């Protein structure tokens, strides 16, 4: 299975990173729809798309408006956008209001009610996270592999979502702040570097990839101490980069 990182910044894009969007081309699945959605077109391998949104903040959803142009000459049989009912309603009323974006692409809103079974047999489960306005994380299980995606959440010991990410093959977790910014991270609902590595170790995951990075830190490794500073805690830790392809 290949996971493509289409957008690895949080808040706003910069010269090197777009905002959150992850893609599994083999099963036609997207996690979040930030500005990284513009990279979707060349990766389509299926006749349908399932887009799972964590929440409705603009850096995670603005790419929904891109579908109109990206797919105008390549219509798909089905596009479903999954998320919490109140978030989907807010997007329908506001993002696609006549004053902001009056022509809605041909997709269907799918409010989450329970696990979602993908066409390839994978099962998507979701769980609540603490973030201003509310957000959710996702875990996807296939018979031979598993993936968890956690963004816009504060990593801490015994985090409320620990059980939901336990023993996954690949954890993609946000890390907006370097160490030393813990108070700001907790206030804004984001994470610092060392707590994320500690959480990955505690959860027994196999690999950790950091995303939702601060766009003001333009370096490939945006952490002053370097990602290597947490490898004694969790050795297989990587900083996500736009365009990165992860086999798992």
C-alpha positions, 0 to 999 in steps of 0.5 A: 500500500502506498500513502502519498503526502500531498500536503504536510503544512498546517494553517497555510501553505508555503513555497514547499508545503501545502495544507493537509491532504493524504492519499491512498491511490490504490483504494481511492481514499483521501484524508483531508482536503487542504490545498494539497488537493491540487496534486490529486489529478495525476494520482487517480487510479480508481473510478471513485473517491472517498474523502474523509475529513477530520474537521471543517477548518479551512486548511483541511477543506478548501481543496474540496472546491478544487474538484470542479476543475481537477475532474472536469474532463475526468468525471468519476462514478462516485465521490463521497465526502465523509465527516461529522454531520454538523461539519458537513452541514457547515461546509455545505452552507458556508464554503459552498454558499453562493457568495463564496463558491456557488458551483458545487462539484458532483459529490455526496455528503456522507455523515459518519455514523459508524465504521465505513467499509472501503471497496478494497475491504479496508475498514475506516473507524473514527474517534474524537479528538480535542481541538477548538471546534472539534475534530476526529482522527481515523484508523484504517485496518486491512487484513495485513496492514493498518494506518492511523491519522491524527491531526489538530490534537495535543499529544500527551501521556495517556491521551484520550485516543491512545487506544485507537492508534495502538499497534498500527503499522503507520501513525501519521500525526500532527506536530505543529510546534517544537519542544518548549511550546507546550503551553501554546500547543495545548491552548491551540489544540496542537502538538510538540515534538517529544510528546508525539514521539512518546505517544508513538512509543506508548501506543506500540506503533511501527512507524511515525510520520510527522505532518501538519507542520508550521509553515513559517519553518521552511526547512526540510526539518522544521524542528530546531533540535532536529527530528533526530532528537526524538529518535532515542525515544522512537527510532522510526520517526520521519518528518513528512514532505510534500510528494513523499510516498510511504510504503506500508 
